[in-house]
Amino acid sequence: MRKFLQKPRNKAIFGVYLFFVCGSLITIPLNPEMGWGEKLFMICFNIISATIFAFIFYVLLNKLMKDEDRKHPADPEKSGINQVIWKKYKKPLILFVYFGGLFSVCAVILPMPIYTVAEKLVILLIAVVLITIFCILAYKVTNKMLQK
């Protein structure tokens, strides 16, 4: 495990994985509408799907970065792994995070039986505005960091 966490990209994948697993372990048992069987199924499903996605990202990123890792650090043509990924995949990454956030918010808010339709729409509108603002800010901050 120590060798796995030496690379920053593996730390990032592991951090996101732990975020999703801890989030599902905390939020699912608090849902009063679900029985214990449903809660257990949802926890297992979320952990398995997060593990599969983390494994896919691990394999893809390590396959993409194999050539970059082999270069000597003093090589003048090396522009940085983060900059290479950002130049190639910035639009798909931002869109994936944005639409993933919208989908998860809609999946959580719309089936809530506690609120009326108008209250759900107001909450959904606020969440969409916040997700949009955070994605734009993340895009700008990442661009500034990687241009230095």
C-alpha positions as a printed Julia matrix, in Angstrom:
148×3 Matrix{Float64}:
   0.0    0.0     0.0
   2.88   2.37    0.77
   4.32   1.94   -2.75
   0.87   2.52   -4.25
   0.47   5.86   -2.46
   3.84   7.24   -3.56
   2.41   8.62   -6.8
   0.21  11.72   -6.44
  -2.35  10.44   -8.96
  -2.84   7.27   -6.92
  -3.33   9.39   -3.79
  -5.97  11.41   -5.64
  -7.79   8.29   -6.83
  -7.69   6.8    -3.35
  -8.93  10.05   -1.79
 -11.91  10.29   -4.16
 -12.67   6.61   -3.56
 -12.65   7.1     0.22
 -14.85  10.2    -0.15
 -17.54   8.25   -2.03
 -17.35   5.21    0.25
 -17.51   7.29    3.44
 -20.33   9.38    1.99
 -22.4    6.31    1.22
 -21.63   4.76    4.62
 -22.78   7.91    6.37
 -25.82   8.94    4.32
 -27.52   5.67    3.48
 -28.16   4.47    7.06
 -29.72   7.85    7.87
 -32.52   7.42    5.3
 -35.67   6.54    7.31
 -37.66   5.46    4.24
 -35.52   2.41    3.51
 -35.58  -0.92    5.28
 -32.38  -2.54    6.51
 -32.24  -4.86    3.52
 -32.44  -1.95    1.12
 -29.83   0.0     3.09
 -27.44  -2.95    3.05
 -27.98  -3.45   -0.69
 -27.37   0.24   -1.44
 -24.21   0.33    0.69
 -22.83  -2.76   -1.05
 -23.82  -1.45   -4.48
 -22.18   1.95   -3.85
 -18.97   0.41   -2.51
 -18.72  -2.04   -5.41
 -19.43   0.62   -8.04
 -16.94   3.05   -6.44
 -14.33   0.28   -6.41
 -14.93  -0.51  -10.08
 -14.7    3.17  -11.09
 -11.54   3.68   -9.0
  -9.96   0.62  -10.63
 -10.89   1.85  -14.12
  -9.43   5.3   -13.41
  -6.3    3.71  -11.92
  -5.74   1.52  -14.98
  -6.46   4.32  -17.46
  -4.32   6.93  -15.73
  -1.39   4.58  -15.24
  -1.61   3.46  -18.86
  -1.7    7.09  -20.05
   1.17   8.08  -17.79
   3.52   5.16  -18.48
   5.57   7.1   -21.04
   5.68  10.23  -18.88
   6.97   8.26  -15.87
   9.85   6.83  -17.91
  11.22  10.24  -18.87
  14.12  11.57  -16.89
  13.14  14.45  -14.56
  15.85  16.67  -16.04
  14.48  16.2   -19.56
  13.73  19.72  -20.89
  10.83  18.64  -23.1
   8.85  17.26  -20.18
   5.99  19.62  -19.43
   4.48  17.84  -16.45
   1.99  15.05  -16.24
  -0.75  17.26  -14.85
  -0.38  19.76  -17.67
  -0.49  17.01  -20.3
  -3.68  15.54  -18.86
  -5.25  18.98  -18.45
  -4.46  20.03  -22.02
  -5.9   16.84  -23.49
  -8.81  16.12  -21.19
  -9.89  19.35  -19.5
 -13.27  19.59  -21.21
 -14.27  15.94  -20.65
 -13.12  16.08  -17.02
 -15.04  19.25  -16.21
 -18.14  18.04  -18.05
 -17.95  14.67  -16.29
 -17.77  16.34  -12.88
 -20.51  18.83  -13.78
 -23.02  16.35  -15.18
 -22.14  13.78  -12.53
 -22.91  16.37   -9.86
 -26.17  17.33  -11.55
 -27.21  13.7   -11.88
 -26.42  12.88   -8.26
 -28.27  15.95   -6.98
 -31.33  15.12   -9.09
 -31.2   11.48   -7.97
 -31.18  12.56   -4.33
 -33.65  15.45   -4.36
 -36.4   14.33   -6.75
 -37.47  11.11   -4.97
 -37.74  12.81   -1.54
 -41.33  12.4    -0.31
 -40.95  15.03    2.42
 -41.04  18.07    0.12
 -43.63  19.31   -2.35
 -42.82  19.66   -6.03
 -42.24  23.42   -5.71
 -39.84  22.96   -2.78
 -37.97  20.26   -4.7
 -37.58  22.55   -7.7
 -36.28  25.41   -5.55
 -33.75  23.12   -3.83
 -32.76  21.69   -7.21
 -32.32  25.17   -8.69
 -30.08  26.24   -5.79
 -28.03  23.05   -6.12
 -27.62  23.52   -9.89
 -26.45  27.11   -9.41
 -23.95  26.05   -6.72
 -22.61  23.16   -8.81
 -22.22  25.46  -11.82
 -20.37  28.1    -9.78
 -18.06  25.51   -8.19
 -17.24  23.89  -11.54
 -16.41  27.26  -13.11
 -14.23  28.2   -10.13
 -12.48  24.83  -10.18
 -11.82  25.22  -13.9
 -10.32  28.7   -13.47
  -8.22  27.77  -10.44
  -6.87  24.64  -12.14
  -5.99  26.63  -15.27
  -4.1   29.22  -13.21
  -2.24  26.57  -11.23
  -1.15  24.61  -14.28
  -0.09  27.65  -16.3
   2.62  28.53  -13.78
